[in-house]
């Protein structure tokens, strides 16, 4: 094996040797500083040992000397066999830099090696520093089993540690057929008509039960698949026609024209003058309040009409144009009761089968009308007054 001449001295500071020795005593420290230590040793071998080998090595073992010289020069080939005592440590070709013995190179080498040693010391200091004590954990609502038993009541050595019992969920009850049936919404129609004088009461002389019986009799021959279960007059003199349990929405809609024609003659005061009746599918609708809207009342002008309110809302609000109105906007109070220069609230009623349109408008926040920004609020239905026996028999007579 090749050896260095006796006169050759390679000095490594004792502090560095102690540091390297301490590193190799703890695998965790060695793993943490391994990149810095590797670079330090490579620089030491390349810039200190290699020039000495090139200038002072005397061959005592040709095979060992040739292998070491080629390894330092980076000229090892895949076929070069390493000596037995070096083969476990040789994995790849070493790429050394040409030796430079100038004073500038020596200073740079010393600075680089000192930098690597400083990095090694900093990493070791961070590893040996005491770790901060974590704050005590907050107690949870449900105690979790601990690996050690509580001191007050230690369990026996043979007794297994059991987890806290989980709360038993409440038993789910299967809805009965009757409760499930109540949730079903039957198809229905809304029947409307216009009188020659909108403010005049309609001459309705039939109760809902009489109208229902008359329509069912007429439907037996014309539309036998359609039966009706109930009628209901609204405060606007509209008639809500509810289908029977076996009637589908499609069958009810297909019979809507026949129902309109039958009611046109049945509810008319004169057989020669039938009422202009129309029937359409009764779709769920929503109602909205627009607050702080000028009424337009002055000494020479009354409150804005429903059509004027509709025109300004459609002109100034693109989101309003997409609504399918059930009726024109109206004031919450009688129009002739407003004072000059007053502001009030408009009521907007529109079709909303899923309820999404109402939520979108409420999220929008406001609508503009007559040069004023009105804030939107959900309509709250007031309880209706109980109807007298005469109004039940004759039906509502005052449109709104």
Rosetta blueprint (number, residue, H / E / L):
1 X L
2 X L
3 X E
4 X L
5 X L
6 X L
7 X L
8 X L
9 X L
10 X L
11 X L
12 X L
13 X L
14 X H
15 X H
16 X H
17 X H
18 X H
19 X H
20 X H
21 X H
22 X H
23 X H
24 X H
25 X H
26 X L
27 X H
28 X H
29 X H
30 X H
31 X H
32 X H
33 X H
34 X H
35 X H
36 X H
37 X H
38 X H
39 X H
40 X H
41 X H
42 X H
43 X H
44 X H
45 X H
46 X H
47 X H
48 X H
49 X H
50 X H
51 X H
52 X H
53 X H
54 X H
55 X H
56 X H
57 X L
58 X E
59 X L
60 X L
61 X L
62 X H
63 X H
64 X H
65 X H
66 X H
67 X H
68 X H
69 X H
70 X H
71 X H
72 X H
73 X H
74 X L
75 X L
76 X L
77 X L
78 X L
79 X L
80 X L
81 X L
82 X L
83 X L
84 X L
85 X L
86 X L
87 X H
88 X H
89 X H
90 X L
91 X L
92 X L
93 X L
94 X L
95 X L
96 X L
97 X L
98 X L
99 X L
100 X L
101 X L
102 X L
103 X H
104 X H
105 X H
106 X H
107 X H
108 X H
109 X H
110 X H
111 X H
112 X H
113 X H
114 X H
115 X H
116 X H
117 X H
118 X H
119 X H
120 X H
121 X H
122 X H
123 X H
124 X H
125 X H
126 X H
127 X H
128 X H
129 X L
130 X L
131 X L
132 X L
133 X L
134 X L
135 X L
136 X L
137 X L
138 X L
139 X L
140 X L
141 X L
142 X L
143 X L
144 X L
145 X L
146 X L
147 X L
148 X L
149 X L
150 X L
151 X L
152 X L
153 X L
154 X L
155 X L
156 X L
157 X L
158 X L
159 X L
160 X L
161 X L
162 X L
163 X L
164 X L
165 X L
166 X L
167 X L
168 X L
169 X L
170 X L
171 X L
172 X L
173 X L
174 X L
175 X L
176 X L
177 X H
178 X H
179 X H
180 X H
181 X H
182 X H
183 X H
184 X L
185 X L
186 X L
187 X L
188 X E
189 X E
190 X E
191 X E
192 X E
193 X E
194 X E
195 X L
196 X L
197 X L
198 X L
199 X L
200 X L
201 X L
202 X L
203 X L
204 X L
205 X L
206 X L
207 X L
208 X H
209 X H
210 X H
211 X H
212 X H
213 X H
214 X H
215 X H
216 X H
217 X H
218 X H
219 X H
220 X H
221 X H
222 X H
223 X L
224 X L
225 X L
226 X L
227 X L
228 X E
229 X E
230 X E
231 X E
232 X E
233 X E
234 X L
235 X L
236 X L
237 X L
238 X L
239 X E
240 X E
241 X E
242 X E
243 X E
244 X L
245 X L
246 X L
247 X L
248 X L
249 X H
250 X H
251 X H
252 X H
253 X H
254 X H
255 X L
256 X H
257 X H
258 X H
259 X H
260 X H
261 X H
262 X H
263 X H
264 X H
265 X H
266 X H
267 X L
268 X L
269 X L
270 X E
271 X L
272 X L
273 X E
274 X L
275 X L
276 X E
277 X E
278 X E
279 X E
280 X E
281 X E
282 X L
283 X L
284 X L
285 X E
286 X E
287 X E
288 X E
289 X E
290 X E
291 X E
292 X E
293 X E
294 X E
295 X L
296 X L
297 X L
298 X L
299 X L
300 X L
301 X L
302 X L
303 X L
304 X L
305 X L
306 X H
307 X H
308 X H
309 X H
310 X H
311 X H
312 X H
313 X H
314 X H
315 X H
316 X H
317 X L
318 X H
319 X H
320 X H
321 X H
322 X L
323 X L
324 X L
325 X E
326 X L
327 X L
328 X L
329 X L
330 X E
331 X E
332 X L
333 X L
334 X L
335 X H
336 X H
337 X H
338 X L
339 X L
340 X L
341 X L
342 X L
343 X E
344 X E
345 X E
346 X E
347 X E
348 X E
349 X E
350 X E
351 X E
352 X L
353 X L
354 X L
355 X L
356 X H
357 X H
358 X H
359 X H
360 X H
361 X H
362 X H
363 X H
364 X H
365 X L
366 X E
367 X E
368 X E
369 X E
370 X L
371 X L
372 X E
373 X E
374 X E
375 X E
376 X E
377 X E
378 X E
379 X L
380 X L
381 X L
382 X L
383 X L
384 X L
385 X L
386 X L
387 X L
388 X L
389 X H
390 X H
391 X H
392 X H
393 X H
394 X H
395 X L
396 X L
397 X L
398 X L
399 X L
400 X L
